[in-house]
Amino acid sequence: MYLGIDLGTSGVKLLLLDDAQQTLATADAPLSVQQPQPLWCEQRPADWWSAVTHAAAQLREQQPQAWSRVRAIGLSGQMHGAVLLDAQGQVLRPAVLWNDGRSAAQCAQLESAEPRLRQITGNRAMPGLTAPKLLWLREHEPDIFACTARVLLPKDWLRWQLTGEAVSEMSDASGTLWLDVARRRWDASLLAACGLDVSHMPRLVEGSEISAPLSPALAKAWGWSHPVWVAGGAGDNAA
């Protein structure tokens, strides 16, 4: 039995899938987007987690026997968002989402700072992608940027909550403008152009690989006494 978790922009969706790849049950919980200024689109990661736990409770109630046999979790989610964590793993500010448009000027700065950007990443710089968001934050919220120890994509922040480990995979990472897509690794020059280095990034796995085990405390809270593994997963477009 498998649990799928999809973090969308308007809601979180969960499903239970059996070994024959038949969907046994689904559950969802809505999310709202905050727009404190024109072009800004943000969400609070804590709201994502509340939605996940609410939907998980629904599934557990609907299918208690199937739920008890879950052995692995797959993740997908909205791409390109930026979740900033401090050295203690605490969220520093609301997540800046894929549809946030505040960083147009920073796109030009990034392409100027690293002319090989399109060659390395396979993408041109656009406000929706992750790297320009960090440039904007470095310029406009320097105190928060200075406290940033880790940058995670939205679904990978859920993984952080599930496992306590910072891990991403290639499809979501390719939308950050920091991934060398040919070498399948973070690019130091692109990170440096944003005031970051590889220590700020999660480790990378393939989407079909195990990324980490579910934390024992959460496994117990969700009613599982056996090991449960979390797969690498995918950004929603790739999924």
N, C-alpha and C positions, 0 to 999 in steps of 0.2 A: 504494500500500500504506500502511496506517495502523496505528499502535500505540495501543491503549487501555490505560490504567493506572487501576485502581480501588483506592484505599486503604480497605479495610474495617477493622473493629475486630478481627476474628479472623484476618484475613489480607489479603495483597495479591494481586490477580488481574490478569493481563495477557492481552491477546489481539491477534492479528494479523488485520486485516480488509482484504479486497481492494477494488478499485474497484466491484465489484458488491455490496458490503456482505455478502459471505460470510465467515464466520469460518474461517480456515485453521488456526489453532492457538491453544491457551490454555496458560497456566502459572500457578502460584500458589505462595505461600510463607506459612507460618503466622506469626501474631503472638500474643503473650501480653499480658495486661493486668495491671498492678501495682496492688494495693490496700493501700497501706501503713497506712491507717487506715480505720475505718468510713466509708462514703459516698464515699471517694476512689476514683477510677479514672484511672490515668495510663498513658502509654506513652512510651518513649524514641524520639524522632524518628530517631535513628541506626539503630534497629531497622527502621523503615519503609524507610529507604534500603537497608539490607542485604537486605531482602526483595525490593525492586524489582530490585536488581542480580542477585540469585539467579534470580528468575523471568525476567528478560531474557536471562540466559545460557541458560536452558532453551529459550526460544523461538528464540534464535539457532541453537542446536544442532538443534532440530526442523526448522526451516524456513530454512536459510541463504540460499537464493535470494530468498525472499519478504522476509526480514529486510533484505537488502541494498537493497531497493527502498523501504523506509519513507520517506515524505516528510513526515509530520505525526503528532503525538501528541495524543491527547485524554486529559483527566484527569477523574476523578470521585473522590469520597471521603467518608468520615465527616464529618458537619457539626459545627459549634459548638465544636470543640476549640480550645484556645489554645496556640500555640507562641510563646514569648518569645525574642527575639533581642537581643543586645547591639549596640553600635555597629559591631563587626567582623563581625556576622552570625552569631555563635556562639550556640548554644542555651544558655539560662541554667538551665533546669530541665526535668524531664519534662513533656510536654504534658498538660494537664488535659482530659479527654475529655468528650464529649457526655453520657455517663451518669454523670458525677460529680455528687454531690448535696450538696456541702459548703456551697454559697452561698445557701441559702434566705433567711437574714437579709439578705443583700445585695440580694436581689430587692426586698424592701420598701423598702430604702434608695434604690434606683435609681428606683422609681416615685414615691417622695416627692420626690426631687431634681428629677425632670423629669416633671411631671404629663402632658405631651403624649406620653409615650413610646409608648403604644398607638396613638395617632393617627399618629405619624411612622413607626413601624416595622411596624404591622399585627400586632404580637405583644404579649402581656403578658410581664412578666419571669418567667422560670423558671430554676431552677438549671442546667438542661441547656444554656442558651444562653451565649454567650461573655461578654457584658459583666459579669454578676454574678461570673464567675470572676476577672476582673481586679480588681473591687472587693475580693474576698476576698484576692487576692494583695497588693494595696496595703495591706490591714490586717494581714495575718498574715506576709507575707514582704516587708517594706518595702525591704530592701537589694536584693533581686532586682528588685522593681518599679522602683526608682530607676535600675537599670542597663538597663531595657528601652528599646530604641530602635525596635523593630518588633514588631507582633503579627500572626502569620499563622495562617490556618486550616490544618488538616492537609494537604489536597491542595495548597494553595498553598505550603506548605513544600517539598513535593516539586518544585513548579515552580521554587522558589528553587534547589534542587539541580540541576535540569535546565538552567536558563537563567541563573542569577545575578541574576534580576530579581524584585522583589516585586510580584506582580499577583494580584488576585482577580477574581471575576465576580459578577453580581447575585444568583444563587440562593444561593450560600454566604454572601455578604455579608448577605443578608436575614435570616439566622439568628443574627446577632451582637448585635442590638439597637443597632447603630450606624448602620444604613443608613436614609436617608430613601427609602422605597420608591417614592414618587410622583416624586421628583426624580432618583432613581437616582444618589445620591451620599452620601458620608459626612456625618453630621449633627454639626456642631461642638458643639452643646449636649449631646448624649448622650455624646460622647467626653469632654467636659469634666467631666461628672458622674462619670466613672471615672478622672479624673486624666490623661487622654490628649488628644491633638489629632490633626489630620489627618496630621501628619508621621509618626505611629506606624503609619499604615495603608498597605496596598498600594494602588497605583492600580487602577482598576476598568475592566474591559472586558465586553462581552457574551459569553455563553458560546460563541457561534459565531465570534467574532473571533479573529484571531491575537493571542496575548498577548506572545510573545517567541520568538526563535530559540533552538534548542538550542545550548548552549555549544560552541564548536569543539573544546575538549578532550574533552568527553564524546562528541560526534559521532565523533571519531577513535577513542576507546576502544571505542565500540560498532560500529565498522566502517563508518561513513558518511563519504564524502568530499563529499557534496552538502548543501545547506541542508536542515534539518529544522525545522519550525515546531511550536510548542506552542499549541494552541487554549485559549481561556478555560476551557471545560469546565463542570462543574456539581457542586454538592453531590449526594450519592447519592440523596436523596429526589427532588430535581428530575430527576435523570437517569433 
